Amino acid sequence: MNDEKTLPVTEMRNPRSMDLDVLSSEQMLQVINAEDRTVADAVAAQIPQIAKAVEAAAGALRGGGRLIYVGAGSSGRIGLLDALECPPTFGVAPELVQAIVAGGGAAEAGSAAELEDDPALGADLIAQRSVGSRDIVVGLAASGTTPFTLGALREAHRCGAMTVAITCVPGSPLAQAAGIAITPLVGPEVLTGSTRMKAGTAQKLVCNMLTTATMVRLGKVYSNLMVEVQPRNAKLAVRAVWMIAQAVDCSPEDARAWLGRAGGDVKTAIVMARTGVSRERAQALLVQADGAVRVALQHASGGPEMRS
């Protein structure tokens, strides 16, 4: 019988769910939900560390680097999901935010459990991406002990990259190996060892915060609007028009006209509509402002831009 004192907290049994298999469906769901409600507080306790990671990520991306998630199993797929969502949400190139998952494409929908134990594989995949000092590498592992992820993070550090750990076990090997450790303490899972649950939720919340705040820092957001959205289909075209209407306080018809004059670029349309300048001048203002709409509007007016 394993001594629980030797197990990471994510693998221990949860005393509040010992009767899980005899509860009614409603009672079972109440137990799960009660545990889930603790996750946000665990993540909130890590905001100072997440803020450090945001500043490091923004600096890396601003300097021409990449944000690279690395993980195995559920943790790897959580990193992959966040990376895949960045291009449609923020209009960035797919190479800017990447993910390395143990087992590659096959593990994205299946399992590659045997590869999780290979630290050399993690290191090799980091080397194959030519990771360097301009990049930031974020390792995800619920328990903080996955050899694949440890190998990758240590190799990234050796290559001079900034390293971040997202793990639910403070003081774990992964946390100790990282330059910045984000360690929401969510405790044992309702279903023992199923770290796709609370630990997975915590990791997803942290990834959401990390990339969203980083992209805000990089000028990909105006007010709370996704102004880098690319109107490539009907749904996104409607969203782009709505964004302009909100930012400019105009009708959808006027917003659609501004979008056309701006060549389909939401940010350019907003600057044109708010300032009355030409498309070329709006584009120049955005270049001068490193893409930040609010700063471009300040430059156009010669003074502070009022918040929308």
C-alpha positions, 0 to 999 in steps of 0.5 A: 500500500502506497504511503500518501505522504510520498505522493504529490497532493494532486494524487492523494485521495479527497476525503470529501468524495470517498462515497462518490460511487454511492451518491445519486447523480445530483449529489455527485455533481454537487460534490464535483461543483463544490470542489471546482469552486475552490479552483479560482481562489487557488489561481487568485493566490498566484496572481503575482506570479502570473503577472511576472510571467505576463511581463516576461512573455510580453517582453519576449514577444515584443523582442521577436521571441515566441511563447512555447507551451510544453507538456504531456497528457492533459497538461500538454493538450491544455497548452495546445488548446491555448496556443491554437486559440491565439491566432483567431483571437488576437490575429497573431501568426501561428508561430508566435504561440506554440505548443509541444506535446509529448507524442506529437499529433497522435497524443493530441487526440489519444494517449502517449503515456509511455513518452511522458517518462522520457526527459531526453525527448522533451529536451530534443524537441526544444532543441528542434524548435531552435529555442533561444534567449528571446523565447519563453517556455512554459512547462505544464504538469499537474504534479510537477514531476513529468520527466518529459516536461522537466527535460524540456524546461531544463533544456530551454533554460540551458538555451537561455530562454525564460522558463515558467512552470504551471503546476499544482504542487508547490516546491515540485521539481518543475517548480524548482526548475523554472524561473517563474513558478505558478503553483495553484494549490487545488488539492486532491481530485474528486476522482483520485488522480484524475488531474484533468479535473481541478488541476486541469481547470487551474492550468486552463485558467492560468493559460487564459490569463497568461496569453490574454494579458500578454496580448493586451500588453502587446496592443492587441486589445482596445478597451476590452475589444478583440480588435485584431479579429480577422473577418474571414467568415460570416461570423467573424465579419459580423463580430468585426463590425460590432467591434467597430460600432462599439469602439466608435459608438456608431451604427452597424451600417456606418461601422461596416462602411468604415471597415470597407474604407480600412481595407477590412482592418478593424484597428485601422477602421477605429482610428479612421472613424475616431479621428477622421484621418485617412487610411494611410494616416491611420495605418502610420499612427498604428505603426508609430504606436506599435499597434496599440489603438489607444496610443494611436488615438493619443498621437492623433489628438496630441493628448490623452485618449479618453477611455471607452 
